[in-house]
Amino acid sequence: MARASINVTMLYARAHARTSAAALSGNLQALSRRAGVPLLLPIKADAYGHGLEIVARIAARHPDVWGLAVATPQEAGALAALNPGKPILLLTPPRAGEVPVLADLGVRLPVASLEEAEALPRHARAHLKIDTGMNRLGARPEDAVRIGQRLAERGVLEGAYTHFATSDEPDLEFAWEQFRRFQGVLAELPPVLAHASNGGGILSLGQLPGMGLARPGLASYGFAPPHLRDVLPLTPIMTLDAEITHLHTARVGESVSYGGLWHAPHDTLLATVGFGYADGMPRNATGQAQVTVAGERRPVVGRICMDQCMVDVTGLDVQVGDSMRFWGPEGITVGDVAGWGGTNEYEVLTGLGARVERLAEA
């Protein structure tokens, strides 16, 4: 017997991450103006958890964005399929067999050895990766000159870049030393599209001579180290809400959730919410986390579960299906959640699971 048609569009996510196009656009404009150059916007790791497609489409319309940067070939392929109308740069080395495919897609490729330089197809565009002290990827300055010159001879050299290791720290001595090393390599190459500053570099170092681009990552999404937060008026662009899936009363003395860590001091109305550590709520925030519901801050009680958590909503007028706010640009922030979880904003944002629906708002 044939199965009747099933309308899966009637099945809904329990948590929603909304990205503000206005806030992202404002951040990008402010960062570009401070850097004095257009931006190469990193949208790796699903645009730092905000949704690759959503952020790519907003950035593609932004006049201060030159291009988009990703970390893996899979991300590059997914982004190329969106046809954003902006150059795409892969920041980490592809496998040899991936190079022709990426070049055919128009993805700019990182190069850090003569072997990689020689293997590029003639229609490829390369960005020379120079290791000035991060000791993660790239060619050392003494080798980078020869590699860059060979790329130029082959007619495939478009850009050159390095990555600051300490530009978001109060002590900038090493960041300036890295920049001097980078300048030393650039002086031996024909003119290229050079880029070095991440978000910390833009905020702490400002305009750097000879640069054609800047690459602000987390700063684009509204976050800066505490000592740099007054440099630019950046706004976090994500609001995270999740729905109440169940309401019940825990009687005085009863325990809640795994391990029996919390006991009701009195009859307590609890809301079970569809957002747990598999969705991005740090499990280590157990015992500290709060949310905003019906205009009030309320505690998350008991151990945070994989798929849900429980919130004390005693005395509030709430119903199943109502939303509560886990973080946003005002009130409880991603920084608060990171602090409760003993981690940082990067990890909270990029830890958002696939079950959280990404949405764009004006």
FISEDO-233818 format. One record per residue: residue in one letter; x, y, z of N, C-alpha, C in turn. Coordinates in pm, whole numbers, padded with zeros to 5 digits, always signed. Atoms other than C-alpha are relative to their C-alpha. Layout:
<atoms>
AXYZXYZXYZ ...
</atoms>
This chain:
<atoms>
M+00085-00119+00000+00000+00000+00000+00089+00123+00000 A-00085-00120+00011+00148+00337-00102-00021+00090+00120 R+00007-00092-00111+00231+00577+00176-00052+00135-00049 A+00052-00132+00035+00038+00905+00169+00112+00103+00010 S-00099-00108-00002+00237+01222+00105+00007+00060+00140 I-00022-00054-00134+00389+01356+00427+00057+00139-00012 N-00043-00139+00006+00429+01729+00475+00100+00028+00113 V-00101-00020-00105+00760+01759+00662+00021+00148+00031 T-00012-00143-00032+00737+02140+00647-00078+00035+00126 M+00075-00023-00123+00501+02107+00944+00080-00040+00125 L-00087+00038-00112+00793+01989+01162+00096+00115+00027 Y-00067-00126-00031+00961+02274+01345+00118-00018+00095 A-00113-00006-00094+01289+02350+01518-00047+00055+00134 R+00034-00047-00135+01279+02414+01893+00085+00118+00043 A-00087-00114-00033+01558+02673+01896+00034+00074-00127 H-00019-00085+00117+01625+02964+01662+00110+00102+00028 A-00106-00100-00007+01936+03176+01605-00026+00102-00110 R+00032-00106+00096+01848+03506+01438+00120+00092-00017 T-00113-00087+00034+02118+03707+01262-00052+00132-00053 S+00043-00134+00040+02069+04081+01228+00087+00051-00115 A-00073-00054+00115+02168+04207+00881+00048+00142+00030 A-00037-00138-00030+02172+04565+01010+00122+00006+00091 A-00114+00001-00093+02410+04483+01296+00127-00046-00070 L-00118+00047+00072+02644+04284+01072+00052+00107-00095 S-00042-00104+00094+02649+04559+00809+00069+00115+00072 G-00063-00107-00076+02727+04819+01074+00137-00037+00050 N-00132+00046-00046+03012+04613+01216+00101+00001-00115 L-00092+00006+00114+03164+04558+00871+00043+00139-00044 Q-00035-00136+00040+03149+04925+00784+00099+00062+00098 A-00088-00058-00101+03311+05027+01112+00140-00061-00007 L-00130+00066+00005+03590+04770+01081+00077+00039-00126 S-00067-00040+00124+03665+04859+00719+00055+00142+00011 R-00046-00138-00014+03689+05227+00804+00122+00009+00090 R-00116-00005-00089+03927+05163+01091+00123-00061-00067 A-00113+00063+00067+04144+04931+00881+00047+00082-00120 G-00035-00081+00116+04135+05174+00588+00004-00078-00129 V-00002+00087+00119+04088+04887+00341-00128-00083-00002 P+00113+00094+00003+03812+04651+00220+00029-00124+00084 L-00011+00116-00087+03747+04332+00414-00005-00131-00078 L+00012+00140+00040+03806+03965+00344-00066-00067+00120 L+00078+00043-00116+03533+03831+00573+00009-00150+00020 P+00001+00143-00029+03595+03493+00736-00141-00047+00033 I+00130+00060-00031+03277+03284+00727+00017-00151+00017 K-00027+00140-00030+03438+02956+00823-00087-00045+00118 A+00076+00059-00110+03272+02720+01074-00144+00050-00001 D+00139-00043+00017+02926+02803+00939-00017+00146+00042 A+00000-00142-00033+03003+03174+00967-00003+00019+00152 Y-00011-00008-00146+03107+03134+01331-00133-00034+00066 G+00125+00047-00055+02780+02953+01396-00124+00075-00045 H+00114-00083+00036+02559+03219+01239-00073-00047-00126 G+00061+00048+00123+02485+03032+00916+00073+00053-00121 L-00083-00042+00113+02713+03038+00612-00082+00071-00108 E+00079-00059+00109+02440+03110+00358-00055+00136+00040 I+00057-00127-00046+02279+03385+00566+00105+00110-00002 V-00105-00103-00009+02604+03570+00632+00058+00029-00138 A-00054-00021+00134+02734+03517+00278-00088+00093-00082 R+00091-00083+00078+02425+03675+00126-00002+00144+00049 I-00008-00137-00053+02442+03976+00358+00131+00064-00043 A-00131-00055+00033+02815+04021+00299+00016+00026-00149 A-00013-00017+00145+02781+03982-00077-00054+00134-00047 R+00058-00130+00037+02576+04302-00086+00073+00118+00063 H-00064-00108-00077+02811+04498+00139+00114+00063-00080 P-00103-00064+00083+03030+04757-00039+00140-00007+00058 D-00132+00005-00062+03315+04719+00212+00059-00140+00004 V-00048+00137+00000+03353+04343+00160+00057-00034-00137 W-00065+00042+00125+03604+04238-00108-00029-00147-00030 G+00017+00143+00021+03568+03866-00055-00031-00073+00129 L+00039+00087-00111+03489+03574+00175+00105-00108+00018 A-00104+00099-00029+03729+03335+00347-00057-00117+00077 V+00045+00123-00066+03674+02974+00457+00122-00083+00037 A-00111+00079-00052+03882+02708+00628+00017-00134-00069 T-00010+00135+00057+03805+02384+00442-00048-00002-00144 P+00050+00013+00137+03755+02273+00082-00151-00022-00006 Q+00146+00020+00000+03402+02157+00172-00072+00133+00016 E+00060-00132-00017+03320+02507+00295+00013+00081-00128 A-00021-00074+00124+03470+02654-00021-00098-00045-00108 G+00094+00051+00099+03258+02425-00239-00143+00044+00029 A+00135-00042-00037+02941+02506-00046-00021+00148-00028 L+00011-00144+00023+03010+02877-00068-00002+00031-00149 A-00001-00022+00145+03093+02863-00440-00135-00035-00062 A+00131+00040+00053+02760+02687-00499-00105+00108+00022 L+00092-00111-00024+02586+02992-00353+00021+00114-00099 N-00033-00104+00098+02753+03206-00621-00013+00140+00060 P+00018-00126-00071+02803+03502-00387+00041+00124-00078 G-00041-00117+00076+02957+03725-00652+00120+00070+00059 K-00122-00053-00063+03265+03787-00435+00108-00108-00007 P-00106+00100-00004+03607+03618-00443-00005-00084+00128 I-00004+00092-00113+03646+03316-00215+00145-00044+00019 L-00136+00044-00031+03976+03239-00041-00004-00116+00097 L-00020+00112-00092+04059+02902+00113+00123+00030+00084 L-00109-00042-00090+04277+02966+00419+00094-00113+00038 T-00084+00112-00041+04416+02616+00480+00030-00089-00121 P-00045+00072+00119+04598+02375+00246-00098-00107-00046 P+00081+00109+00054+04387+02156+00016+00089-00120-00033 R-00072+00116+00054+04487+01805-00088+00029+00024-00147 A-00040-00020+00139+04657+01780-00425-00116-00024-00096 G+00110+00031+00090+04352+01621-00586-00114+00100+00005 E+00105-00101-00012+04130+01904-00464+00033+00129-00073 V-00044-00127+00059+04335+02180-00625-00067+00030-00133 P+00065-00032+00127+04200+02149-00982-00149+00032+00016 V+00143-00023-00021+03841+02132-00857-00022+00140+00056 L+00015-00131-00063+03882+02440-00637+00035+00111-00099 A-00039-00101+00099+04061+02630-00912-00111+00019-00103 D+00110-00009+00097+03777+02549-01155-00119+00076+00059 L+00107-00073-00067+03534+02690-00897+00034+00148+00021 G-00043-00139-00018+03735+03014-00888+00048+00031+00140 V-00045-00021-00137+03846+02963-00528+00148+00037+00001 R-00140-00037-00017+04168+03145-00441+00066-00100+00094 L-00065+00109-00072+04422+02897-00307+00121+00047+00079 P-00120-00033-00079+04681+02922-00028+00119-00081-00051 V-00122+00068+00045+05037+02836-00127+00112+00029+00098 A-00107-00018-00097+05328+02776+00109+00124-00083-00033 S-00119+00075+00041+05579+02568-00089+00016+00010-00150 L-00024+00000+00143+05742+02552-00430-00077-00112-00069 E+00075+00111+00058+05576+02215-00489-00145+00041-00025 E+00137-00047+00017+05235+02371-00434-00008+00104-00111 A-00001-00103+00104+05328+02664-00656+00006-00060-00139 E-00015+00062+00131+05430+02439-00943-00123-00081-00039 A+00114+00087+00028+05118+02222-00910-00126+00077-00035 L+00121-00077+00027+04871+02507-00957-00032+00002-00150 P+00039-00020+00140+04674+02512-01282+00025+00144-00042 R-00032-00134+00050+04744+02812-01501-00111+00101+00028 H+00111-00093-00024+04400+02959-01437-00025+00023+00149 A+00018-00018-00145+04439+02941-01056+00042+00140+00042 R-00043-00123-00065+04478+03244-00832+00048-00037+00139 A-00064+00043-00124+04713+03206-00536+00020+00116+00096 H-00039-00091-00106+04761+03382-00204+00112-00068+00079 L-00118+00053-00068+05108+03321-00061-00019+00010+00150 K+00014+00002-00146+05082+03215+00304+00138+00005+00065 I-00130-00025-00062+05371+03347+00514-00012-00017+00151 D-00002+00022-00145+05445+03223+00865+00099+00097+00063 T-00086-00101-00063+05577+03524+01055+00013-00022+00151 G-00014+00026-00143+05552+03364+01399-00114-00074+00064 M+00110+00078-00054+05221+03187+01444+00037-00148+00013 N-00044+00140+00000+05391+02853+01368-00116-00097-00009 R+00114+00088+00025+05075+02696+01235-00001-00042-00146 L-00002+00026+00144+05073+02724+00854+00086+00105-00068 G-00070-00099+00080+05273+02896+00586+00148-00026-00014 A-00144+00009+00024+05626+02939+00457+00072+00102+00086 R-00082-00096-00074+05897+03100+00667+00043+00114-00093 P-00033-00114+00087+05994+03446+00541+00115-00026-00096 E-00116+00023+00086+06328+03326+00406-00034-00090-00119 D+00044+00085+00110+06147+03071+00188-00112+00064-00081 A+00119-00057+00063+05839+03277+00111+00034+00088-00120 V-00038-00087+00111+06023+03522-00113+00016-00080-00129 R-00024+00083+00118+06135+03249-00352-00131-00060-00053 I+00128+00058+00041+05789+03088-00355-00087+00107-00067 G+00080-00108+00056+05617+03421-00416+00050+00044-00136 Q-00055-00039+00130+05853+03510-00698-00034-00103-00107 R+00035+00104+00097+05785+03176-00864-00148+00009-00037 L+00141-00018+00029+05410+03229-00832-00021+00119-00095 A+00010-00117+00088+05455+03571-00994+00047-00033-00140 E-00049+00041+00131+05659+03420-01277-00105-00080-00075 R+00103+00082+00063+05376+03177-01343-00129+00079-00027 G+00116-00085+00025+05125+03463-01344-00122-00035+00082 V+00114+00042-00081+04908+03320-01064-00004+00068+00138 L-00007-00063-00133+05008+03538-00765-00096+00118+00008 E+00095-00109-00022+04717+03753-00649+00023+00068+00133 G-00009-00058-00133+04778+03801-00278+00106-00066+00085 A-00091+00056-00099+04997+03736+00024-00056+00034+00137 Y+00057-00025-00131+04897+03701+00386+00078-00068+00112 T-00053+00060-00122+05007+03626+00739-00108+00012+00106 H+00101-00002-00106+04825+03582+01068+00066+00039+00131 F-00053-00045-00129+04888+03769+01392-00036-00099+00110 A+00021+00091-00112+04927+03555+01702-00044+00072+00128 T+00023-00069-00127+04896+03825+01970-00059+00139-00017 S+00050-00136+00024+04724+04127+01816-00120+00035+00087 D+00111-00028-00091+04433+04090+02058+00044+00003+00145 E-00057-00011-00135+04665+04105+02361+00042+00144+00027 P-00044-00137-00031+04758+04427+02546+00143+00030-00046 D-00139-00018+00043+05128+04376+02463+00010-00028-00150 L+00000+00011+00146+05168+04439+02089+00141-00015-00060 E-00138+00005+00051+05547+04402+02061+00017-00111-00104 F-00019+00109+00095+05531+04062+01891-00084+00020-00126 A+00082-00028+00118+05247+04169+01661+00074+00093-00096 W-00076-00091+00086+05460+04456+01533+00120-00070-00062 E-00112+00076+00056+05754+04219+01489-00048-00089-00115 Q+00056+00080+00109+05536+03988+01282-00026+00087-00123 F+00030-00087+00113+05429+04282+01068+00128+00042-00072 R-00127-00035+00064+05790+04384+01008+00052-00116-00086 R-00043+00117+00078+05871+04029+00894-00082-00011-00128 F+00089+00005+00116+05571+04036+00662+00039+00106-00102 Q-00042-00107+00090+05677+04370+00515+00130-00036-00072 G-00127+00038+00061+06023+04227+00453-00020-00091-00119 V+00029+00088+00113+05878+03957+00228-00067+00078-00112 L+00072-00077+00101+05643+04195+00049+00093+00089-00081 A-00095-00088+00070+05934+04422-00037+00073-00070-00113 E-00070+00078+00102+06082+04140-00247-00093-00055-00108 L+00099+00052+00095+05763+04068-00441-00058+00114-00083 P+00076-00101+00074+05573+04250-00713-00123+00038+00083 P+00118-00041-00077+05264+04440-00587-00105-00112+00007 V+00103+00103-00021+05009+04199-00438-00106+00054+00095 L+00106-00032-00095+04688+04214-00242+00039-00061+00134 A-00055+00049-00127+04836+04188+00108-00103+00015+00112 H+00090-00009-00116+04641+04113+00426+00062-00070+00120 A-00060+00051-00124+04745+04055+00785-00094+00011+00119 S+00076-00026-00123+04502+04201+01039-00124-00087+00012 N+00125+00058-00044+04244+03988+01208-00077+00108+00077 G+00075-00100-00073+03985+04157+01428+00083+00072+00104 G-00086-00062-00098+04233+04215+01706+00099+00096-00062 G-00095-00088+00068+04480+04362+01458-00064+00130-00043 I+00069-00122+00041+04225+04607+01321-00024+00091+00120 L+00035-00080-00116+04119+04720+01667+00123+00059+00068 S-00117-00046-00076+04465+04746+01821+00104+00073-00084 L-00106-00058+00084+04688+04840+01526-00052+00104-00098 G+00057-00097+00093+04451+05039+01304+00046-00022-00143 Q-00042+00010+00139+04560+05116+00949+00147-00040-00008 L-00136+00049+00018+04872+04928+00840+00047+00031-00141 P-00047-00038+00134+05085+05053+00549+00019-00120-00091 G-00023+00102+00101+05087+04849+00232-00103-00109-00006 M+00101+00105-00001+04783+04639+00314-00113+00033-00097 G+00112-00019+00091+04505+04587+00062-00132-00052+00055 L+00118+00059-00061+04263+04388+00281+00023-00018+00149 A-00008+00042-00139+04185+04302+00642-00100-00112+00020 R+00081+00121-00019+04029+03981+00781-00059-00008+00141 P+00058+00008-00135+03816+04048+01091-00094-00118+00015 G+00084+00116-00023+03668+03725+01221-00107+00031+00104 L+00101-00014-00105+03485+03735+01555-00045+00145+00016 A+00039-00141-00010+03489+04116+01553-00114+00034-00095 S+00108-00026+00096+03264+04114+01246-00135-00040+00057 Y+00124+00050-00057+03009+03924+01447-00035+00070+00133 G+00036-00087-00110+03021+04180+01726+00077-00015+00129 F-00072+00029-00123+03285+04067+01975+00144+00051-00005 A-00136-00050-00010+03613+04214+02095+00054-00034+00138 P-00057+00021-00133+03857+04147+02381-00038+00116+00093 P+00045-00105-00093+03765+04342+02696+00075+00132-00013 H-00076-00125+00003+04048+04595+02661-00014+00075-00132 L+00018-00065+00130+03948+04674+02301-00146+00034-00031 R+00143-00017+00028+03570+04702+02337-00042+00144-00022 D+00036-00141+00018+03572+05080+02343+00057+00059-00129 V-00063-00053+00121+03766+05113+02016-00106+00027-00108 L+00107-00014+00099+03462+05058+01791-00132-00045+00061 P+00132+00040-00051+03088+05031+01860-00053-00124-00072 L+00043+00125+00063+03050+04666+01756-00122-00057+00072 T+00124+00055-00056+02715+04494+01806-00009-00150-00029 P+00024+00143+00026+02666+04117+01854-00122-00017-00090 I+00103+00005+00103+02451+04007+01563-00098-00115+00017 M+00087+00116-00018+02288+03689+01698-00088+00011+00123 T+00092+00018-00112+01982+03640+01917-00044-00146+00000 L+00031+00143-00010+01918+03285+02043-00122-00019+00092 D+00122+00030-00074+01568+03182+02152-00032-00148-00012 A+00045+00140+00004+01426+02840+02239-00137-00011+00065 E+00139+00014-00041+01075+02714+02302-00018-00089+00122 I+00046+00087-00110+00911+02572+02613-00073-00118-00063 T+00064+00121+00053+00817+02212+02533-00088-00070+00103 H+00075+00069-00105+00670+02110+02869+00001+00087+00125 L+00010-00068-00130+00552+02264+03197-00045-00101+00106 H+00041+00087-00109+00532+02079+03527+00050+00057+00131 T-00039-00048-00133+00570+02132+03900+00085-00105+00070 A-00083+00084-00087+00856+01988+04102-00041+00032+00144 R+00045-00022-00137+00733+01940+04457+00119+00022+00093 V-00106-00034-00094+00933+02064+04753+00084-00125+00033 G-00092+00108-00032+01241+01846+04808+00034-00091-00115 E-00030+00087+00113+01229+01673+04470+00122+00049-00076 S-00118-00035+00078+01545+01663+04259-00038+00017-00146 V+00024-00031+00141+01571+01778+03899+00122-00040-00082 S-00099+00036+00101+01771+01626+03612+00103-00099+00053 Y-00101+00101-00030+02072+01393+03608+00081+00036+00124 G-00088-00017-00115+02268+01345+03925-00067+00059+00122 G+00069-00058-00115+02006+01508+04148+00074+00116+00062 L-00082-00110-00051+02218+01822+04177-00081+00112+00063 W+00084-00110-00049+01927+02056+04248-00129-00056+00055 H+00124+00042-00063+01633+02012+04482-00091+00121+00017 A+00096-00110-00009+01320+02224+04481-00015+00047+00144 P+00014-00051-00137+01318+02450+04790-00146+00020+00038 H+00144-00010-00019+00941+02479+04749-00064-00052-00128 D+00065+00041+00124+00683+02371+04493+00039+00098-00111 T-00064-00085+00101+00845+02502+04175-00053-00033-00139 L+00044+00020+00138+00696+02549+03829+00122+00000-00090 L-00115+00016+00088+00951+02425+03578-00043-00002-00146 A+00017+00007+00145+00968+02484+03204+00115-00081-00058 T-00101+00073+00075+01151+02225+03000+00013+00066-00137 V-00027-00080+00120+01313+02401+02705+00083-00083-00097 G-00068+00080+00102+01431+02247+02377+00133+00056-00045 F-00134-00050+00031+01793+02362+02394+00095-00059+00103 G-00093+00065-00091+02070+02147+02542+00142+00008-00050 Y-00141-00014+00036+02440+02088+02515+00030-00051-00141 A-00018+00038+00140+02403+01913+02178-00038+00112-00095 D+00042-00115+00081+02251+02237+02053+00091+00121+00018 G-00092-00111-00020+02514+02469+02197-00001+00062+00138 M+00000-00050-00137+02431+02531+02564+00108-00074+00078 P-00110+00073-00065+02754+02452+02753-00047-00080+00122 R+00038+00084-00113+02702+02161+02991+00063+00050+00129 N-00068-00050-00118+02953+02318+03227-00063+00125+00058 A+00074-00114-00056+02715+02611+03273-00103-00044+00103 T+00093+00053-00100+02508+02383+03498+00022+00069+00134 G-00007-00063-00132+02429+02559+03824+00025+00149-00003 Q-00026-00143+00012+02510+02906+03689-00087+00069-00105 A+00066-00061+00115+02316+02962+03369-00134+00064+00036 Q+00128-00068-00012+02024+03200+03344-00055+00024-00141 V+00062-00038+00125+01777+03286+03070-00097+00114+00029 T+00101-00105-00015+01531+03567+03007-00133-00054-00051 V+00133+00049+00036+01164+03468+03006-00104+00094+00059 A+00106-00093-00042+00859+03695+03024+00059+00124+00064 G-00061-00123-00046+01092+03988+03082+00083-00013+00126 E-00076+00021-00123+01267+03832+03385+00116-00095-00023 R-00109+00098-00001+01599+03659+03438-00039-00113+00093 R+00033+00117-00079+01538+03309+03563+00112-00104-00010 P-00110+00097+00001+01783+03030+03659-00035-00128-00073 V+00007+00137+00050+01842+02709+03468+00032-00091+00117 V-00019+00082-00119+01806+02440+03735+00028-00144-00039 G-00040+00137+00029+01955+02094+03748+00103-00005-00112 R-00103+00016+00103+02210+01955+03510-00057+00022-00139 I+00039-00022+00140+02188+02075+03149+00011-00132-00075 C+00006+00128+00071+02089+01779+02930+00042+00017-00146 M-00041-00004+00139+02185+01690+02575-00100+00079-00086 D+00102-00054+00089+01854+01802+02424-00086+00109+00062 Q+00089-00093-00067+01696+02028+02682+00058+00044+00133 C-00034-00044-00135+01725+02214+03010-00128+00047+00067 M+00117-00038-00077+01486+02314+03285+00022+00137+00064 V-00008-00137-00049+01410+02669+03397-00111+00023+00103 D+00098-00035-00103+01236+02793+03713-00084+00117-00050 V+00090-00105+00048+00933+02990+03589-00114+00025+00099 T+00102-00018-00104+00743+03002+03917-00052+00144+00000 G+00062-00131-00007+00497+03291+03922-00014+00072-00133 L+00009-00064+00131+00524+03367+03550-00117-00057-00080 D+00108+00043+00088+00243+03350+03297+00061-00048-00132 V-00063+00057+00119+00398+03116+03039-00077-00123-00044 Q+00069+00114+00058+00266+02845+02810+00099-00081-00084 V-00076+00081+00094+00407+02556+02610-00001+00069-00136 G-00013-00069+00128+00535+02704+02284+00056+00140+00013 D-00061-00131-00021+00647+03031+02440+00151-00011-00013 S-00145-00002+00014+01006+03132+02378+00066+00067+00120 M-00084-00071-00095+01278+03228+02619+00134+00028-00065 R-00123-00047+00064+01598+03409+02535+00122-00051+00075 F-00123+00050-00059+01932+03242+02597+00113+00102-00011 W-00093-00112+00009+02140+03531+02466-00040+00092-00114 G+00026-00100+00103+02129+03842+02252+00093+00118+00018 P-00089-00117-00010+02296+04181+02200-00023+00078+00129 E+00030-00065-00126+02128+04305+02519-00041-00104+00103 G+00034+00096-00105+02063+04140+02854+00107-00105+00012 I-00096+00110-00008+02225+03799+02881+00073-00012-00134 T-00081-00001+00121+02510+03784+02630+00070-00134-00022 V-00083+00118+00027+02718+03516+02463+00117-00005+00097 G-00109-00004-00097+02999+03632+02691-00041-00053+00136 D+00050+00054-00127+02786+03555+02996-00006-00152-00005 V+00014+00145+00014+02711+03206+02868+00138-00066-00004 A-00136+00054+00007+03078+03149+02785+00064-00002+00139 G-00056-00004-00135+03177+03258+03136-00057-00108+00089 W+00062+00106-00079+02926+03022+03297+00052-00137-00040 G-00045+00130+00050+03054+02740+03078+00150-00020+00006 G-00146+00011-00009+03423+02809+03142+00067-00006-00135 T-00057+00001+00134+03491+02873+02775+00001+00142-00055 N-00004-00134+00060+03495+03164+02528-00111+00013-00104 E+00109-00028+00095+03261+03327+02279+00016-00079-00129 Y-00022+00079+00122+03422+03151+01982-00064-00138+00014 E+00044+00138-00016+03341+02810+02125-00151-00010+00015 V+00145+00002-00014+02984+02893+02223-00066+00016-00137 L+00062-00027+00129+02899+03035+01880+00020-00114-00099 T-00027+00107+00097+03069+02768+01672-00051-00135+00047 G+00055+00124-00053+02923+02501+01900-00149-00015-00022 L+00144+00012+00026+02567+02573+01790-00027-00118-00093 G+00027+00120+00076+02420+02250+01660-00089+00024-00121 A+00079-00009+00123+02245+02181+01332-00150+00005+00028 R+00142-00005-00032+01911+02149+01513-00050+00141+00029 V+00037-00140-00021+01917+02523+01583-00024+00061-00138 E+00032-00059+00129+01741+02692+01293+00061+00140-00011 R-00058-00132+00023+01936+02988+01150-00098+00083-00083 L+00093-00090+00066+01722+03282+01046+00063+00137-00018 A-00047-00137+00023+01797+03625+00900-00110+00097+00032 E+00094-00108-00021+01633+03944+01010+00063+00130-00044 A-00051-00128+00052+01666+04300+00883+00088+00069+00102 
</atoms>
